[in-house]
Amino acid sequence: MPRGKVTGKPSGKPAHQLLFSEALRQQKHPPAKDPPPHPHTTTGNMPEGPQGASMDHILQEISAVGRKLEGMDSAMMALTAETRSMRLEIAGFQSQISGPDQRVTTVETQVASWTDSGQALMHLRSKLTDLEDRSRRNNIRLLGFPEGIEGTDLISYLRDILPELTDVTFDPPLEFERVHRLGPKRQDGKGRPRSIIACLLRHSQARQLLQTARAQGPLWLGTLEIRLSADFSKETVDRRRAFLSLRPRLRHLDVKFGLFEPARMWITKNSESLTFFDPEDPRTFLDRLREQAQPMEMTTLTLQDIRDASPSSIFSHPDAREPEGAITPGFSQRLFNSDSARRTPMRVAV
């Protein structure tokens, strides 16, 4: 039958209805599928032999890589979720830390303000101490006058006795604003007599009395020792005492020193002069001098070494002096007879 020629009786239906009928028929009675190819048979899509086996291996590798990628995707999703959780926790920690940080900043600000206030307070305190010392410049302290020696008029007594004690003629005569004894009167009359505070009218006369007493040393009223000193505030007295407590160390280090009024210490060492207002500063200076001092060289000897050596060799150092009768043959014979004495070490300065 020639291609394209229609046989049989024409149906008379339109073409689109025929196509629809044919599709329904194929849906009800689908054509039989071709059987799967045998493993050893060849098809047109896959080559035969080793090349086909390599293609299967490649497909298996691609499938394994796909499975690994799926596992990595799930791990990345878990890691992303964990990272998000950590970010939330860090944000919570930051919010918790911000509160203490703000409190610490507030405390630091308050401490800074307190420090400034403390410095201002110390400055005001030093000015107050200076004003108090200046208000006492005309005062002198007198120690050693027995209770009741003045009679009933202490001012007249001091006006007459002070020129006699100091052997100074005052022109004009001494004049006092006020004079009194410190503290309550002792009922039993025992113990040290109370000191006298005398406020002179003229500052020059007060200075002259103090300079004369300092130059002459203790003044004597018969057998009674009388001392005169300046009158300072309690803070200044404490500072002067702290300075004066350093005198033994200064003398030991052969340092020249002095104390200025009201409370300043000057120190001279190796042509270097320094002035200190705080008692802690000269202590630091003295510690530095002690560290700079070279220690004495020491040599360890035993008594046997001293016994074997001659006195001239032992005391050959120019700074060493041989004590008289210290080492003689008879003395060494009696001293070094025992074995324990021979082994006893001693340190000798050389």
C-alpha positions in Angstrom: 0.0 0.0 0.0 1.4 3.3 -1.0 2.5 5.7 2.0 -0.1 8.1 3.0 -3.0 6.5 1.3 -6.2 6.1 3.5 -8.0 2.8 3.1 -11.5 1.8 4.3 -14.7 3.7 4.5 -14.4 7.3 5.5 -15.9 8.0 8.9 -17.1 11.5 8.2 -15.8 12.9 11.6 -13.6 16.0 11.8 -9.8 15.6 12.1 -9.6 16.9 15.7 -12.2 14.4 17.0 -10.3 11.6 15.3 -7.1 12.7 17.1 -8.9 12.8 20.4 -10.3 9.3 19.9 -6.9 7.9 19.0 -5.4 9.4 22.2 -8.1 7.9 24.4 -7.5 4.5 22.8 -3.8 4.6 23.4 -4.4 5.6 27.0 -6.7 2.6 27.5 -4.4 0.1 25.6 -0.8 1.4 25.9 1.8 -0.2 23.6 4.0 -2.9 25.1 7.3 -1.6 26.5 10.6 -3.0 25.2 12.4 -5.4 27.6 15.4 -4.0 29.4 18.7 -4.7 27.6 20.7 -7.6 28.7 24.0 -6.7 30.6 26.0 -8.2 27.9 24.0 -6.8 25.1 25.0 -3.5 23.5 22.8 -0.5 22.9 23.1 2.5 20.8 23.6 4.8 23.9 26.4 3.0 25.8 29.5 1.7 24.2 30.6 -1.9 24.7 33.7 -3.1 26.7 35.9 -1.2 29.2 34.6 2.1 28.1 31.1 1.2 29.4 32.5 0.0 32.7 34.4 3.3 33.2 31.2 5.2 32.6 29.4 3.2 35.3 32.3 3.9 37.7 32.1 7.7 36.9 28.4 7.6 37.5 28.9 5.9 40.8 31.6 8.5 41.8 29.2 11.3 40.9 26.5 9.7 42.9 28.9 9.4 46.0 30.0 13.0 45.6 26.3 14.0 45.5 25.7 12.2 48.7 28.7 13.8 50.3 27.5 17.3 49.2 24.1 16.5 50.7 25.8 15.6 54.0 27.9 18.8 53.9 24.8 20.9 53.2 23.2 19.4 56.3 26.4 20.1 58.4 26.5 23.7 57.1 22.9 24.2 58.0 23.6 22.9 61.6 26.7 25.1 61.8 24.8 28.1 60.7 22.1 27.4 63.3 24.8 27.0 66.0 26.5 30.3 64.9 23.2 32.1 65.1 22.7 30.7 68.6 26.2 31.8 69.6 25.6 35.3 68.3 22.4 35.6 70.3 24.3 34.4 73.5 27.2 36.9 72.8 24.6 39.7 72.4 23.1 38.7 75.7 26.6 38.7 77.4 27.4 42.1 75.9 24.1 43.5 77.3 25.0 42.0 80.7 28.6 43.4 80.6 27.4 46.9 79.5 25.8 47.4 82.9 28.9 46.8 85.1 31.0 48.8 82.6 28.7 51.8 83.1 28.9 51.4 86.9 32.7 51.2 86.7 32.8 54.3 84.6 30.6 56.0 87.2 32.8 54.9 90.0 35.9 56.1 88.2 34.3 59.5 87.6 33.4 59.7 91.3 36.9 58.7 92.4 38.5 61.3 90.1 36.2 63.9 91.5 37.0 62.8 95.1 40.8 62.9 94.2 40.4 66.5 93.0 38.4 67.3 96.1 41.0 65.6 98.3 43.8 67.6 96.7 41.9 70.8 97.1 41.2 69.9 100.7 44.9 69.2 101.3 45.8 72.6 99.8 43.2 74.3 102.1 44.6 72.4 105.1 48.1 73.5 104.3 47.0 77.1 104.0 45.1 76.8 107.3 48.2 75.4 109.0 50.3 78.2 107.5 47.8 80.8 108.8 47.8 79.3 112.2 51.6 79.3 112.4 51.7 82.9 111.3 49.2 83.9 114.0 51.6 82.3 116.5 54.7 84.2 115.3 54.8 86.5 118.3 54.4 83.6 120.8 57.2 81.9 122.7 57.0 78.8 124.9 58.8 78.9 128.3 59.5 75.5 130.0 61.0 75.0 133.4 59.4 77.7 135.5 58.0 76.1 138.7 54.3 76.5 139.5 53.6 79.6 141.6 57.0 81.2 141.1 55.4 84.1 139.3 53.2 85.0 142.3 50.0 86.8 141.3 51.2 88.7 138.2 52.8 86.4 135.5 53.3 89.3 133.0 55.3 91.5 135.4 57.4 88.5 136.5 58.4 87.6 132.9 59.0 91.3 132.1 61.6 91.4 134.9 63.1 87.9 134.6 63.6 87.4 130.9 66.1 90.2 130.4 68.0 88.8 133.4 68.0 85.3 132.0 69.1 86.3 128.5 71.4 89.1 129.6 69.8 91.3 127.0 68.6 94.9 127.5 65.4 95.5 125.6 64.6 99.0 124.4 61.7 99.6 124.5 61.0 97.2 127.4 59.2 93.9 126.8 55.5 94.2 126.4 53.1 91.3 126.4 49.6 91.0 124.9 48.8 87.9 127.0 50.5 85.3 129.1 49.1 82.0 130.5 50.1 78.5 131.4 48.9 75.5 129.3 46.4 73.0 130.7 44.6 72.8 134.1 46.5 73.3 137.3 47.6 70.2 139.1 46.0 69.8 142.5 48.8 67.8 144.0 51.5 70.1 142.8 53.6 67.1 141.6 55.0 66.3 138.2 56.5 68.5 135.5 55.4 72.2 135.7 53.1 73.5 133.1 54.7 75.4 130.2 54.0 79.1 129.7 52.8 80.7 126.5 53.7 84.4 126.2 52.4 86.5 123.3 54.7 89.6 122.9 53.5 92.8 121.4 56.5 93.1 119.0 57.6 90.3 116.7 61.2 91.6 116.7 61.5 91.1 120.5 60.1 87.6 120.2 62.7 86.7 117.6 65.5 88.3 119.6 64.6 86.2 122.7 64.5 83.0 120.6 67.8 83.7 118.9 69.6 84.5 122.2 68.2 81.4 123.8 69.3 79.3 120.8 72.8 80.8 120.9 73.3 80.5 124.6 71.7 77.1 125.0 69.8 76.2 128.2 69.2 79.2 130.5 69.6 78.8 134.2 67.5 80.3 136.9 69.6 79.3 139.9 69.6 75.5 139.6 66.5 75.4 137.4 67.0 74.8 133.6 64.8 77.2 131.5 64.1 76.6 127.8 62.6 78.9 125.2 61.1 77.7 122.0 58.8 79.0 119.2 55.1 78.2 119.2 53.7 76.2 116.3 50.5 74.4 115.3 50.1 70.7 116.0 50.6 69.8 112.4 53.9 71.7 112.2 55.1 70.2 115.5 54.5 66.7 114.1 56.4 67.4 111.0 59.3 68.9 112.9 59.4 65.8 115.1 59.4 63.6 112.0 62.4 65.5 110.6 64.3 65.4 113.9 63.8 61.7 114.1 66.2 61.4 111.1 69.2 63.0 112.9 70.9 59.7 113.9 70.9 58.4 110.3 72.1 61.8 109.0 75.0 61.8 111.5 75.8 58.2 110.7 76.1 59.0 106.9 78.1 62.2 107.7 75.5 64.5 106.2 75.1 68.1 107.1 71.6 69.1 107.9 69.5 71.8 109.5 65.8 72.6 110.3 64.3 75.8 109.1 61.1 77.3 110.5 58.4 76.3 110.5 59.2 72.8 109.2 61.8 72.6 106.4 64.9 70.4 106.4 68.0 71.1 104.4 70.6 68.5 103.6 74.1 69.0 102.1 76.0 66.0 100.8 78.9 66.1 98.4 78.3 69.8 97.6 74.7 69.0 96.9 72.1 70.9 98.9 68.5 69.9 99.0 65.4 71.3 100.9 62.6 69.0 101.9 59.1 69.9 103.0 57.8 66.4 103.5 59.5 64.1 106.1 59.2 61.1 103.7 61.4 62.7 101.1 64.6 62.8 103.1 64.0 59.2 104.1 64.1 58.3 100.4 67.2 60.3 99.9 69.0 58.6 102.8 68.0 55.1 101.5 69.6 56.0 98.2 72.8 57.2 100.0 72.9 53.9 101.9 72.6 51.9 98.7 75.4 53.9 97.1 77.7 53.3 100.1 80.3 50.6 99.3 80.1 47.7 101.8 83.2 46.7 103.7 85.1 43.8 102.1 85.0 40.7 104.3 87.2 37.6 104.2 86.3 34.4 105.9 89.1 32.9 108.1 89.2 30.1 110.5 91.0 30.3 113.9 93.6 27.9 112.5 94.3 30.4 109.7 94.8 33.1 112.3 97.0 30.8 114.4 99.2 29.9 111.4 99.5 33.5 110.3 101.7 36.1 111.9 100.2 39.2 113.6 102.0 41.4 111.0 100.3 39.6 108.1 96.9 39.7 109.7 96.9 43.4 110.4 98.7 44.4 107.2 95.7 46.4 105.9 96.3 50.2 106.3 92.9 50.6 108.0 93.4 47.7 110.4 95.0 48.3 113.8 96.6 45.5 115.8 95.1 45.4 119.3 97.7 45.4 122.1 98.3 42.0 123.5 95.6 40.4 121.3 97.8 37.8 119.6 100.8 36.5 121.3 102.4 33.0 121.2 101.2 32.1 124.6 97.7 33.5 123.9 97.4 31.6 120.7 98.6 28.5 122.3 95.9 28.6 124.9 93.2 29.8 122.5 93.6 27.3 119.7 94.3 24.0 121.5 90.8 22.6 120.8 89.9 21.0 117.4 86.5 22.8 117.4 88.3 26.2 117.7 90.5 25.3 114.7 87.4 24.6 112.5 85.3 27.7 113.6 85.0 30.2 110.8 85.0 33.9 111.5 84.7 37.0 109.2 87.5 39.5 109.4 87.4 43.0 107.7 90.2 43.6 105.3 
